[in-house]
């Protein structure tokens, strides 16, 4: 299925002037010594007294100076590297097809430009922000790709203060920031499509087994589900958040299918949880799709390795990664920041969805 080309809108440019990295001459001025003395002190070379060495190092720490890790950065040519930090449980990434395909697309573009990718997994958002500060101070990267935008996200402001170009992947226009581009995925429209199709099939009890709470796309999907339920008069529709893992997906599935009035349809925020859901449903004696229909948010080969094949929302994630990297390369080349809207994922109907066996009487 051919994807429509993304549309672009100029992003507003606002905010303060970017911060400047401290240089050796700043340290020299503050410490009251020559730049040569600073170089000797910071590189452990002879030629300065221990008192001077200690004073220079103390001033360097106060200013937040870090040594560059690349000769190109020292010469002002840039690091020839972009960064990507993921603040998620490391155990959930190895089986997440979205990130694997996204990085594949990113790498295609970066390799064409002979740019490296510096990738790091951290525990939380504070640690991610600390990485950005360290990379900036050490001249490690020329720009960054930002994933998992939050509802109240400190990263756009931080990156603007540091003057680090960046692309927010999955961010809506209002979730970007000054000097940052955004690659926007319309989760609201995608969820509306899913709910509308399930409603047309007679489903009135729907559970959305969502990803991490606080992520902007999780919140958009939850809000869209509620809005569609209200519009259609559905009263037995809800979302349950998880950590995206198969273990939590399975646990939530077992819980909701054990309810007195179990859902007739389950919508999972990734393919891994959906596959786990099929296994749990089968173990409970629930036939898919006769007793419960199942939809995965991200289509992948995994969706076609389970019986029955999983209905899924499909988008070209590799192309999504290429677009994100292309936007970042554009910023590095001096292009203005902008917002790019990706095509809405389309629902691929497969054997895991069907009509509700016993639709609830009435509208709710």
ROZA-466991 format. One line per field, with one value per residue (C-alpha): residue in three letters; x, y, z. Coordinates in Angstrom, 1 decimal, always signed. Example, Ala and Ser with C-alpha at 12.3 -4.5 7.8 and 13.67 -1.06 7.14 Angstrom:
<zakols>
r: ALA	SER
x: +12.3	+13.7
y: -4.5	-1.1
z: +7.8	+7.1
</zakols>
This chain:
<zakols>
r: UNK	UNK	UNK	UNK	UNK	UNK	UNK	UNK	UNK	UNK	UNK	UNK	UNK	UNK	UNK	UNK	UNK	UNK	UNK	UNK	UNK	UNK	UNK	UNK	UNK	UNK	UNK	UNK	UNK	UNK	UNK	UNK	UNK	UNK	UNK	UNK	UNK	UNK	UNK	UNK	UNK	UNK	UNK	UNK	UNK	UNK	UNK	UNK	UNK	UNK	UNK	UNK	UNK	UNK	UNK	UNK	UNK	UNK	UNK	UNK	UNK	UNK	UNK	UNK	UNK	UNK	UNK	UNK	UNK	UNK	UNK	UNK	UNK	UNK	UNK	UNK	UNK	UNK	UNK	UNK	UNK	UNK	UNK	UNK	UNK	UNK	UNK	UNK	UNK	UNK	UNK	UNK	UNK	UNK	UNK	UNK	UNK	UNK	UNK	UNK	UNK	UNK	UNK	UNK	UNK	UNK	UNK	UNK	UNK	UNK	UNK	UNK	UNK	UNK	UNK	UNK	UNK	UNK	UNK	UNK	UNK	UNK	UNK	UNK	UNK	UNK	UNK	UNK	UNK	UNK	UNK	UNK	UNK	UNK	UNK	UNK	UNK	UNK	UNK	UNK	UNK	UNK	UNK	UNK	UNK	UNK	UNK	UNK	UNK	UNK	UNK	UNK	UNK	UNK	UNK	UNK	UNK	UNK	UNK	UNK	UNK	UNK	UNK	UNK	UNK	UNK	UNK	UNK	UNK	UNK	UNK	UNK	UNK	UNK	UNK	UNK	UNK	UNK	UNK	UNK	UNK	UNK	UNK	UNK	UNK	UNK	UNK	UNK	UNK	UNK	UNK	UNK	UNK	UNK	UNK	UNK	UNK	UNK	UNK	UNK	UNK	UNK	UNK	UNK	UNK	UNK	UNK	UNK	UNK	UNK	UNK	UNK	UNK	UNK	UNK	UNK	UNK	UNK	UNK	UNK	UNK	UNK	UNK	UNK	UNK	UNK	UNK	UNK	UNK	UNK	UNK	UNK	UNK	UNK	UNK	UNK	UNK	UNK	UNK	UNK	UNK	UNK	UNK	UNK	UNK	UNK	UNK	UNK	UNK	UNK	UNK	UNK	UNK	UNK	UNK	UNK	UNK	UNK	UNK	UNK	UNK	UNK	UNK	UNK	UNK	UNK	UNK	UNK	UNK	UNK	UNK	UNK	UNK	UNK	UNK	UNK	UNK	UNK	UNK	UNK	UNK	UNK	UNK	UNK	UNK	UNK	UNK	UNK	UNK	UNK	UNK	UNK	UNK	UNK	UNK	UNK	UNK	UNK	UNK	UNK	UNK	UNK	UNK	UNK	UNK	UNK	UNK	UNK	UNK	UNK	UNK	UNK	UNK	UNK	UNK	UNK	UNK	UNK	UNK	UNK	UNK	UNK	UNK	UNK	UNK	UNK	UNK	UNK	UNK	UNK	UNK	UNK	UNK	UNK	UNK	UNK	UNK	UNK	UNK	UNK	UNK	UNK	UNK	UNK	UNK	UNK	UNK	UNK	UNK	UNK	UNK	UNK	UNK	UNK	UNK	UNK	UNK	UNK	UNK	UNK	UNK	UNK	UNK	UNK
x: +0.0	+1.7	+2.2	+1.3	+4.2	+4.4	+3.1	+5.3	+4.6	+7.1	+7.6	+7.6	+11.0	+11.0	+13.0	+16.3	+19.6	+21.4	+24.0	+27.7	+30.1	+32.8	+36.2	+39.8	+40.0	+37.0	+38.8	+42.0	+40.1	+38.4	+41.5	+43.8	+46.3	+47.2	+45.4	+48.7	+48.7	+45.1	+46.0	+49.0	+46.9	+43.9	+46.1	+48.4	+51.4	+54.4	+55.0	+52.5	+52.6	+50.2	+48.4	+47.7	+46.7	+44.2	+42.8	+42.4	+40.6	+38.3	+37.3	+36.8	+34.4	+32.5	+32.1	+31.0	+33.9	+34.5	+37.2	+36.1	+36.2	+36.8	+39.6	+37.0	+35.1	+38.3	+38.8	+35.2	+34.1	+31.5	+31.4	+30.0	+27.6	+24.0	+22.6	+19.6	+18.7	+15.9	+14.5	+12.7	+13.3	+16.2	+14.5	+11.5	+13.6	+15.1	+11.7	+10.2	+10.0	+9.2	+12.6	+14.5	+12.8	+13.0	+16.8	+17.2	+15.6	+17.7	+20.9	+20.1	+20.2	+23.1	+25.3	+24.7	+26.1	+28.9	+27.4	+27.6	+24.8	+25.5	+22.8	+22.2	+19.5	+18.8	+16.5	+14.4	+14.0	+16.4	+19.1	+18.3	+18.6	+21.9	+23.2	+22.3	+24.1	+27.2	+27.1	+26.8	+29.7	+32.0	+31.1	+30.0	+27.1	+25.9	+22.2	+19.8	+16.7	+14.2	+11.7	+8.8	+7.7	+6.0	+2.8	+5.0	+8.4	+11.5	+13.7	+12.7	+13.5	+16.8	+17.9	+17.0	+19.1	+22.0	+21.6	+21.5	+19.5	+16.9	+13.9	+11.1	+9.8	+6.1	+5.6	+2.5	+3.1	+2.6	+5.1	+8.2	+10.2	+12.2	+14.7	+13.4	+11.6	+8.8	+7.8	+4.1	+2.1	-1.6	-2.5	-5.8	-7.1	-5.6	-7.5	-10.7	-10.4	-9.9	-12.8	-15.1	-14.3	-14.8	-18.1	-19.3	-18.5	-20.8	-18.2	-19.4	-16.9	-13.4	-10.2	-7.2	-4.0	-1.8	+1.9	+3.7	+1.7	+2.9	+4.0	+2.3	+1.2	-0.2	-2.2	-3.4	-4.6	-6.4	-8.1	-9.2	-10.6	-12.6	-13.8	-14.9	-16.6	-18.6	-19.5	-20.8	-22.5	-20.2	-20.0	-17.8	-14.6	-11.4	-7.6	-5.0	-1.4	+1.6	+5.4	+5.0	+6.4	+4.9	+4.7	+2.6	+0.5	-0.2	-1.0	-3.5	-5.1	-5.6	-7.2	-9.7	-10.7	-11.5	-14.0	-17.6	-18.3	-15.1	-14.3	-15.1	-12.2	-8.7	-6.4	-2.7	-0.2	+2.4	+2.8	+4.6	+1.7	-0.8	+0.9	+1.1	-2.6	-3.5	-1.6	-3.4	-6.8	-6.2	-5.1	-8.4	-10.5	-11.3	-11.3	-9.8	-11.8	-15.0	-14.9	-12.5	-11.1	-7.5	-5.7	-2.0	-1.0	+2.3	+2.3	+5.3	+6.4	+5.5	+1.8	+2.0	+3.8	+0.9	-2.4	-4.6	-2.7	-3.1	-5.0	-2.8	-2.3	+0.4	+2.8	+6.2	+8.4	+11.6	+10.5	+9.4	+13.0	+14.4	+12.2	+13.3	+17.0	+16.4	+14.8	+17.8	+20.3	+18.4	+18.7	+22.4	+22.7	+21.0	+17.4	+14.7	+12.8	+9.5	+6.7	+6.2	+3.0	+3.4	+0.6	-2.0	-1.5	-4.0	-5.8	-4.9	-7.8	-6.7	-8.2	-7.9	-10.9	-14.5	-18.1	-18.9	-20.6	-23.0	-23.3	-24.6	-28.2	-28.6	-25.9	-23.8
y: +0.0	+3.2	+5.9	+9.5	+12.0	+13.8	+17.4	+20.1	+23.2	+25.7	+25.4	+28.6	+29.9	+31.2	+31.0	+32.1	+32.2	+28.8	+28.4	+28.4	+25.6	+26.8	+27.0	+27.0	+30.8	+31.1	+28.9	+31.0	+34.2	+33.0	+31.3	+34.3	+32.2	+31.8	+29.4	+27.5	+27.0	+25.7	+23.2	+22.0	+21.7	+19.9	+17.5	+16.6	+18.0	+19.5	+23.2	+24.5	+24.2	+21.9	+24.9	+26.3	+22.8	+22.5	+26.0	+25.4	+22.1	+23.6	+26.5	+24.0	+22.0	+25.2	+26.2	+22.7	+22.2	+18.7	+17.5	+16.9	+13.3	+14.0	+15.8	+17.2	+18.8	+20.5	+21.9	+23.2	+20.8	+18.9	+15.5	+13.8	+11.9	+12.2	+10.9	+8.8	+8.2	+5.9	+6.1	+2.7	-0.6	-2.1	-5.5	-4.3	-2.9	-6.1	-7.5	-4.1	-4.2	-0.5	+0.6	-2.0	-0.8	+2.9	+2.6	+0.8	+3.7	+6.2	+4.4	+4.3	+8.1	+8.6	+6.1	+8.0	+11.1	+9.3	+10.2	+7.9	+7.1	+7.2	+5.2	+4.9	+3.4	+5.0	+4.5	+7.7	+11.2	+12.8	+10.5	+11.2	+15.0	+14.4	+12.5	+15.5	+17.8	+15.6	+15.1	+18.8	+19.6	+17.0	+17.8	+14.2	+14.9	+17.5	+16.8	+14.3	+12.3	+12.5	+9.6	+9.0	+12.7	+13.3	+15.2	+17.6	+17.3	+19.1	+18.0	+20.6	+23.5	+21.9	+21.2	+24.8	+26.1	+23.9	+24.8	+21.2	+20.6	+17.8	+16.1	+14.9	+11.6	+11.0	+14.5	+16.5	+20.1	+21.5	+19.0	+20.4	+23.4	+26.3	+25.1	+21.5	+19.7	+17.3	+14.2	+13.8	+10.6	+11.1	+8.5	+10.2	+9.4	+5.9	+5.0	+6.5	+4.2	+1.1	+1.9	+2.7	-0.6	-2.6	-0.8	-1.7	-5.3	-5.2	-4.8	-2.8	-4.0	-2.9	-2.7	-0.9	-2.4	+0.6	+1.4	+3.5	+6.2	+9.7	+9.2	+11.7	+9.1	+6.9	+9.8	+10.7	+7.2	+7.0	+10.4	+9.3	+6.0	+7.9	+10.5	+7.8	+5.8	+8.9	+9.7	+6.1	+5.8	+3.0	+2.7	-0.4	+0.9	+1.6	+1.7	-0.1	+1.1	-1.3	-1.2	-2.6	-6.0	-9.3	-10.2	-7.1	-7.5	-11.1	-10.2	-7.5	-9.7	-12.5	-10.0	-8.4	-11.7	-13.0	-10.2	-11.1	-9.2	-9.7	-7.5	-8.8	-6.8	-6.0	-3.4	-3.6	-0.8	-3.1	-6.5	-8.2	-7.7	-8.7	-12.0	-12.6	-11.8	-14.5	-17.1	-16.0	-16.0	-19.5	-20.8	-19.4	-21.2	-18.0	-18.5	-15.7	-14.1	-15.9	-14.9	-12.0	-10.0	-8.8	-5.9	-4.9	-1.3	-2.0	-4.5	-6.7	-10.2	-11.3	-10.6	-13.2	-15.9	-16.4	-18.3	-16.6	-13.9	-10.6	-7.6	-4.6	-0.9	-0.7	+2.0	+2.0	+2.4	+2.1	+5.1	+6.8	+6.5	+7.7	+10.8	+11.5	+11.3	+13.3	+16.1	+16.1	+16.2	+19.1	+21.0	+20.3	+21.7	+24.9	+24.3	+25.8	+23.7	+22.4	+20.0	+17.0	+14.9	+11.3	+9.3	+7.9	+4.2	+2.0	-1.0	-4.3	-6.7	-10.3	-13.4	-12.1	-9.9	-10.6	-9.8	-9.8	-13.1	-11.7	-7.9	-6.0	-4.8	-1.1	+1.5	+1.0
z: +0.0	-1.2	+1.4	+0.8	+0.9	+4.2	+4.4	+6.1	+8.0	+9.2	+13.0	+15.0	+16.0	+19.6	+22.8	+24.1	+22.3	+22.6	+25.3	+24.2	+25.2	+27.5	+25.8	+27.0	+26.7	+29.0	+31.6	+31.1	+31.7	+34.8	+36.3	+35.4	+33.4	+29.7	+27.4	+27.1	+30.9	+30.7	+28.0	+30.0	+33.2	+31.6	+29.6	+32.5	+30.8	+32.6	+32.7	+35.3	+39.1	+41.0	+42.5	+39.0	+37.7	+40.6	+40.1	+36.3	+36.9	+39.5	+37.1	+34.3	+36.5	+37.5	+33.8	+32.8	+30.4	+29.0	+26.7	+23.1	+22.1	+18.4	+16.6	+14.2	+17.1	+18.2	+14.8	+14.7	+11.9	+14.1	+15.5	+12.4	+14.8	+15.8	+19.1	+20.1	+23.7	+24.8	+28.3	+28.5	+30.3	+28.3	+28.4	+26.3	+23.4	+22.1	+21.1	+20.0	+16.2	+16.0	+17.3	+15.2	+12.0	+13.0	+13.5	+10.2	+8.4	+10.4	+9.5	+5.8	+5.7	+8.1	+6.2	+3.0	+4.7	+6.5	+9.9	+12.9	+15.3	+19.1	+20.8	+24.6	+26.8	+30.1	+33.1	+33.0	+31.6	+34.1	+33.0	+29.3	+29.9	+31.7	+28.6	+26.4	+28.6	+28.6	+24.9	+24.3	+26.7	+25.2	+21.5	+21.1	+18.7	+16.2	+16.7	+18.3	+17.5	+20.3	+20.8	+23.1	+23.5	+26.9	+27.8	+29.9	+28.3	+29.5	+26.5	+23.8	+26.1	+27.2	+23.6	+22.6	+25.5	+24.5	+20.8	+19.8	+16.6	+17.1	+15.6	+17.9	+16.5	+17.1	+18.4	+17.4	+16.3	+19.8	+21.2	+19.4	+20.5	+19.2	+16.7	+16.7	+13.9	+14.6	+12.7	+13.6	+13.6	+14.0	+16.7	+17.2	+13.7	+13.8	+17.0	+15.7	+12.7	+14.9	+17.2	+14.3	+12.6	+15.8	+16.4	+12.9	+13.7	+16.7	+19.5	+22.5	+25.1	+24.1	+26.1	+24.9	+26.4	+26.1	+26.5	+29.0	+30.8	+30.3	+26.8	+24.5	+21.9	+24.7	+26.0	+22.5	+21.9	+25.2	+24.7	+21.2	+22.5	+25.1	+22.5	+20.1	+22.9	+23.9	+20.3	+19.7	+23.1	+24.3	+28.1	+28.4	+26.8	+28.7	+28.5	+30.8	+30.6	+30.7	+30.1	+26.5	+27.6	+26.7	+30.5	+31.4	+28.2	+29.2	+32.8	+31.8	+29.2	+31.7	+34.1	+31.7	+30.1	+33.6	+34.2	+34.7	+31.4	+29.5	+26.4	+23.0	+21.4	+22.6	+21.0	+21.9	+21.6	+20.1	+18.3	+21.2	+23.6	+21.0	+20.4	+24.2	+24.3	+21.7	+23.9	+27.0	+25.3	+24.0	+27.4	+28.9	+26.3	+24.4	+20.6	+18.5	+16.9	+17.8	+21.5	+21.3	+18.5	+18.7	+16.9	+17.2	+16.8	+14.9	+12.0	+11.8	+10.7	+14.3	+13.5	+10.7	+12.7	+15.1	+14.5	+13.6	+11.8	+13.7	+12.3	+12.7	+12.1	+9.4	+8.5	+6.9	+10.0	+8.1	+5.9	+9.1	+10.4	+7.0	+7.2	+10.8	+9.9	+6.7	+8.8	+11.2	+8.3	+6.9	+10.2	+10.2	+6.7	+7.9	+6.9	+9.1	+11.7	+10.6	+11.4	+9.1	+9.2	+8.4	+6.7	+9.1	+9.7	+7.9	+9.5	+7.8	+8.6	+9.1	+10.8	+14.4	+14.1	+13.3	+14.3	+18.0	+18.9	+21.5	+21.0	+24.0	+23.5	+22.9	+22.3	+25.4
</zakols>
